[in-house]
Every structure is written in structure tokens, then in C-alpha cells.
Amino acid sequence: MNKSSNLYRDIVSGLLFVTGVFSFMSGEFVISTLLFGVSSLTSNLEFAKPVRI
């Protein structure tokens, strides 16, 4: 497992989550919903890996 990729994914999902919380508090519910969804996807999906033949 590549630790730099995991760190990058953790930083991105954390930033998206915090931005979603701030936009939810400011009343922009559609944008916050999209940010929460993208944050969930980046934390749960594996990035593309090359296929080994």
C-alpha cells in the first residue's frame, strides 16, 4: 500500500468535509450535499491501479 496516496486521500476527504460543514452552516445546502458526497466517495473508493497481465 502506498502511504503517500493514502495521505493524499485523507487530506482531500478532510478538506472536502470541512468545506461542506462550512457551506452547510452558511445555508448553501446543495453545495454542501455535493461536497459531502464527494468526500464520501474519495474516502471509500480505491483509485485506479494499473492492470497487471
C-alpha positions as semicolon CSV with decimal commas, in nm:
position;residue;x (nm);y (nm);z (nm)
1;M;0,000;0,000;0,000
2;N;0,129;0,343;-0,091
3;K;0,129;0,567;0,216
4;S;0,157;0,894;0,021
5;S;-0,157;0,806;-0,174
6;N;-0,342;0,732;0,149
7;L;-0,222;1,060;0,300
8;Y;-0,333;1,250;-0,010
9;R;-0,675;1,082;0,003
10;D;-0,713;1,161;0,374
11;I;-0,620;1,526;0,323
12;V;-0,858;1,568;0,029
13;S;-1,151;1,399;0,202
14;G;-1,088;1,602;0,520
15;L;-1,077;1,932;0,331
16;L;-1,394;1,846;0,140
17;F;-1,572;1,752;0,462
18;V;-1,471;2,072;0,643
19;T;-1,570;2,282;0,341
20;G;-1,904;2,101;0,334
21;V;-1,964;2,180;0,702
22;F;-1,888;2,549;0,647
23;S;-2,112;2,570;0,341
24;F;-2,390;2,392;0,534
25;M;-2,363;2,649;0,813
26;S;-2,381;2,933;0,561
27;G;-2,704;2,796;0,414
28;E;-2,579;2,659;0,082
29;F;-2,737;2,317;0,117
30;V;-2,694;2,196;-0,243
31;I;-2,321;2,269;-0,246
32;S;-2,273;2,113;0,097
33;T;-2,456;1,798;-0,016
34;L;-2,229;1,769;-0,319
35;L;-1,919;1,823;-0,105
36;F;-2,028;1,559;0,147
37;G;-2,093;1,314;-0,138
38;V;-1,755;1,374;-0,300
39;S;-1,586;1,347;0,039
40;S;-1,754;1,011;0,097
41;L;-1,652;0,886;-0,248
42;T;-1,288;0,990;-0,211
43;S;-1,261;0,821;0,127
44;N;-1,426;0,493;0,018
45;L;-1,324;0,433;-0,343
46;E;-0,989;0,296;-0,449
47;F;-0,801;0,498;-0,708
48;A;-0,730;0,339;-1,044
49;K;-0,446;0,095;-1,039
50;P;-0,264;-0,033;-1,347
51;V;-0,371;-0,373;-1,470
52;R;-0,113;-0,649;-1,443
53;I;-0,112;-0,906;-1,719
